[in-house]
Structure formats: C-alpha cells, structure tokens
Amino acid sequence: MNTISARKFSIGSILLALLFLADGCATPPTRPGLSTTVKSRSGVRVTSVRVSDTSKGVQISGTVSSTFGYYQSPRRHLDIEVLGPDGRLSSRTPVRFFPNPIRHSRFGHPHSSFAITLPEPPPVGSTVRVAVHATSIADCRT
C-alpha cells in the first residue's frame, strides 16, 4: 500500500470512528448504579441523556432533535420516569425542552435541551427513562 492510500485509509478510519461517537445515542449516566433508556416518538428523538450529582440533588439533562414527522408543534414535552430496581414506576415528572418548537435548520441538526433536578436520588439499580409525550404539559395527566 503506498503512502497516499495509507493516509486516506487512516483519515477515513478516524472520520468513521468520530461518526459512531457522534451518532446521538443516549449517553451512559455518570452516577453509578443507574441506567438510562429513551423513548422517542411523534417526530422528536431523544439524542442524549446525562445523569449527574449536584448540590441540590440528581440532575437529569440532555438534548432532543426533530426527525421525520415533526411539524413544529409546541404540544410536546418529556416525561422523566424513574423505574425502581424491580421495574415498577416510582416517579414521573413532566419537563419542557427549550426551545419548543425545535428550530429548523438547513445547515445542521438543530436540537433543544432539557434539565430537571430530582431532590432524592433514585435507588441503586434504578432506570431513568426519558420519554417523549405528545401533549402539552397542561394537558398531561401524570
């Protein structure tokens, strides 16, 4: 393999690795003993979730982006659900993402952010699920 082909191969490999890293999967939590899951729908995709300790409790934050079928309706929010170690729902908290509606851009992948702080940390072995809910918070019955 000549030098130019080897250089193209290594640059291509690096770009491919970066593409996989920036794919937009839910990121692992920074708090030990917790797992995260996402439930995207209605043209809104949960692209990242972070769980971290703060002085006021456990902060759950992340980003959402628009996908096919998103019609810029502000009638969507997220439900932050904590499932205990036994899999039962222990809490559900609605949260808005900002800006809502998600901006449209021809030049990139626009996204909106969300964040909420839970005053009590979930028990070890719990799962934090971020689910898109296709109603406004005012209409939500959690």
Number of C-alpha atoms within 10 A of each C-alpha: 6 6 8 9 10 11 12 11 12 12 12 12 12 11 12 12 11 11 11 10 10 10 10 16 15 17 15 15 16 12 14 11 13 20 18 20 18 19 14 18 17 15 17 26 22 25 21 21 25 18 23 15 14 11 7 10 14 18 18 19 18 21 20 23 21 23 14 9 10 15 13 15 13 15 14 23 23 26 21 22 20 23 21 18 16 10 11 11 15 13 14 16 13 20 18 18 20 16 12 16 18 21 14 13 9 6 6 7 11 14 23 19 19 17 17 17 16 15 12 9 16 19 13 13 14 21 22 24 20 27 20 23 20 18 15 15 17 8 9 13 7 9
